[in-house]
C-alpha cells in the first residue's frame, strides 16, 4: 500500500478464509524490512518467503531524493522540527514530516543533508533484510532492479523465475504486462538509465563507506554499472 494521496487507505475487497488459506499475501514497502518478527507473530502459521529487490545506491538515493522533495509520500509526523538541508527549505510544513522509512538511528539524521538521509534509508533497509536472511530456514529470492529494466528479455526472464518461485503462473494479464511492459506508476519523473548522474555532485558524497560496503555486499561493487 502506498502512502496517500496516491492510493486511498482502504481495502478493495475483504479477504475470506479461502484466500488466506491458499493464496500468497504480498506485504510490500521497505518499512516491512524491520517488521518480520511482528509479521511472524501476527501470522504464526504462515510460510514466510522474502523477495529481496535490490538496486544500486546512486539510482535508489536519487529516487528517494525526488520523493522527499515531492508533495506526497508523507509518512511520519515529527514531534520536533526537522532540519534536513535540501528539504525543509522547500515548505514550512516539511519540518514536521519525515518521508518513507524511519529506520533505527534516524535521530542522528534529523539535521543531515537530504542525500545523506536517503543513503541512510537505502542502507538500513538492506541491512535489516540481510539480517533476516542470516536465518538459513527462510526461503528467499533476490532480484535486481537493473535486470527488470534492462529490456524485455531481462524483464521476462526475471518474472518467469519469480513466477516459478512463487507458484504464480505467468498467464493472462500478468503475462501481457511482463511481455509488453506497463506505464510508470507513482513516478516523480520518467524512468531512464543514469538519471542519477544529473545530481552526481549531491549523490556521490552521500555514498559513504558504510553505504559503499553495503553496495559491495549486494553485488554493486563496480560503480561503472550503476545505471
C-alpha positions in Angstrom: 0.0 0.0 0.0 1.4 3.4 -1.0 1.1 6.4 1.2 -1.8 8.7 0.4 -2.7 10.7 -1.7 -1.7 8.2 -4.4 -3.7 5.2 -3.1 -6.6 5.7 -0.6 -6.0 3.6 2.5 -9.0 1.3 2.3 -9.3 -2.4 1.3 -10.5 -3.2 -2.2 -12.2 -6.5 -1.1 -12.3 -8.2 2.2 -10.2 -11.4 2.2 -12.1 -14.6 3.1 -10.7 -17.7 4.8 -10.1 -19.5 1.5 -8.0 -16.6 0.3 -5.8 -16.7 3.3 -5.6 -20.5 3.2 -4.3 -21.0 -0.3 -3.2 -17.6 -1.8 0.0 -15.7 -1.1 -0.3 -12.4 0.8 2.3 -9.9 -0.5 3.4 -7.4 2.1 5.3 -4.7 0.3 7.2 -1.5 1.2 10.7 -1.3 2.6 9.4 -0.4 6.0 8.4 -4.0 6.4 12.1 -4.9 6.4 12.0 -4.0 10.1 8.8 -5.9 10.9 9.4 -9.5 10.2 9.2 -10.6 13.9 5.9 -8.7 14.2 4.5 -10.3 11.0 5.6 -13.7 12.1 3.7 -13.2 15.4 0.7 -11.9 13.5 0.6 -14.9 11.2 2.1 -17.7 13.3 1.0 -20.5 10.9 2.2 -18.8 7.7 5.1 -19.8 5.5 7.3 -16.8 5.1 9.4 -16.1 2.0 11.5 -13.0 1.3 11.7 -11.5 -2.2 14.6 -9.1 -1.9 14.6 -6.4 -4.6 17.9 -4.6 -4.9 19.1 -1.5 -6.8 22.4 0.3 -6.9 22.6 3.0 -4.3 23.1 6.0 -6.5 19.9 5.4 -8.5 18.0 4.5 -5.4 19.1 7.6 -3.5 18.2 9.7 -6.5 14.7 8.2 -6.5 14.3 8.8 -2.7 15.6 12.3 -3.1 12.9 13.0 -5.7 10.3 11.5 -3.3 11.3 13.6 -0.4 11.0 16.8 -2.5 7.7 15.7 -4.0 4.4 16.9 -2.5 3.4 13.4 -1.5 4.9 10.4 0.4 4.4 11.9 3.9 4.9 9.1 6.4 5.8 10.2 9.9 4.6 13.3 11.8 7.5 14.6 13.9 7.2 15.9 17.5 10.3 18.1 17.0 11.1 20.0 13.8 13.5 18.5 11.3 16.5 20.4 10.0 17.2 18.3 6.9 19.1 20.5 4.4 17.6 20.5 0.9 14.2 19.6 2.2 12.9 21.8 5.0 13.6 25.0 3.0 11.0 24.0 0.4 8.0 24.3 2.5 7.3 25.4 6.1 5.3 22.2 6.8 8.2 20.0 5.7 10.0 20.4 9.0 7.2 18.3 10.6 7.2 15.4 8.2 9.7 12.5 7.7 9.1 10.7 4.5 9.4 7.0 3.7 11.1 4.6 6.2 12.0 5.6 9.8 15.0 3.2 10.4 16.6 2.7 13.8 19.1 5.5 14.3 17.0 8.1 12.4 17.5 10.6 15.2 21.1 11.1 14.0 20.0 12.3 10.6 17.4 14.9 11.5 19.8 17.7 10.6 21.7 16.0 7.8 21.8 16.9 4.1 18.9 15.2 2.3 21.1 13.0 0.1 22.7 11.5 3.3 19.3 10.8 4.7 18.3 8.9 1.5 21.6 6.9 1.6 20.9 6.0 5.2 17.4 4.8 4.4 18.7 2.7 1.5 21.5 1.1 3.5 19.3 0.5 6.6 16.6 -1.4 4.8 19.1 -3.8 3.2 20.9 -4.2 6.5 17.6 -5.4 8.0 16.8 -7.7 5.1 20.3 -9.3 5.2 19.9 -9.8 8.9 16.7 -11.8 8.4 18.3 -13.8 5.6 21.0 -14.9 8.1 18.4 -17.4 9.1 19.0 -20.2 6.7 15.5 -21.6 7.1 13.9 -18.6 5.4 13.1 -19.2 1.7 14.5 -16.3 -0.3 15.0 -14.9 -3.7 16.9 -11.8 -4.8 16.0 -9.8 -7.9 18.0 -6.9 -9.3 16.0 -3.8 -10.4 18.6 -3.4 -13.2 17.6 -6.8 -14.6 13.9 -5.9 -14.6 14.6 -2.7 -16.6 17.4 -3.7 -18.9 15.0 -4.7 -21.7 12.2 -7.2 -22.5 14.5 -10.2 -22.3 15.8 -9.4 -18.9 12.3 -8.5 -17.6 10.7 -11.7 -18.9 13.4 -13.9 -17.6 13.2 -12.3 -14.1 9.5 -12.6 -13.9 9.4 -16.2 -15.2 11.9 -17.0 -12.4 9.8 -15.2 -9.8 6.6 -16.8 -11.0 8.0 -20.2 -10.7 9.4 -19.5 -7.2 6.0 -18.1 -6.0 3.9 -20.7 -7.8 2.1 -17.9 -9.7 1.5 -18.8 -13.4 2.7 -16.3 -16.0 -0.7 -16.1 -17.8 -3.4 -13.7 -18.9 -3.0 -10.0 -17.9 0.1 -10.8 -15.9 1.8 -12.3 -18.9 0.9 -9.4 -21.1 2.3 -6.9 -18.6 5.5 -8.8 -18.3 6.0 -9.2 -22.0 4.9 -5.7 -23.1 5.6 -3.6 -20.0 3.4 -1.2 -18.1 3.3 2.5 -17.8 5.1 4.1 -14.8 3.0 4.3 -11.7 3.6 6.9 -8.9 6.8 8.0 -10.6 8.1 11.5 -9.8 10.0 11.6 -13.2 10.0 9.4 -16.2 12.4 6.4 -15.5 15.6 6.2 -17.6 19.1 4.9 -17.1 21.8 7.0 -15.5 19.3 9.7 -14.4 21.1 10.0 -11.1 24.2 11.4 -12.8 22.4 14.7 -13.1 22.7 15.0 -9.3 26.1 13.4 -9.1 27.6 16.3 -7.1 25.0 15.7 -4.4 24.7 11.9 -4.5 28.3 10.8 -4.8 29.4 12.5 -1.5 26.5 10.7 0.2 27.8 7.3 -0.7 29.9 7.0 2.4 32.0 4.0 3.5 29.1 2.2 5.1 26.9 2.7 2.1 29.7 1.6 -0.3 30.2 -1.6 1.8 26.5 -2.4 1.6 26.7 -1.9 -2.2 29.6 -4.4 -2.4 27.6 -6.9 -0.3 24.7 -6.6 -2.7 26.9 -7.1 -5.8 27.2 -3.4 -6.8 30.9 -3.0 -6.3 31.5 -1.7 -9.9 30.3 1.9 -10.0 30.5 1.9 -13.8 27.5 -0.3 -13.8 25.3 2.0 -11.6 22.8 2.9 -14.3 
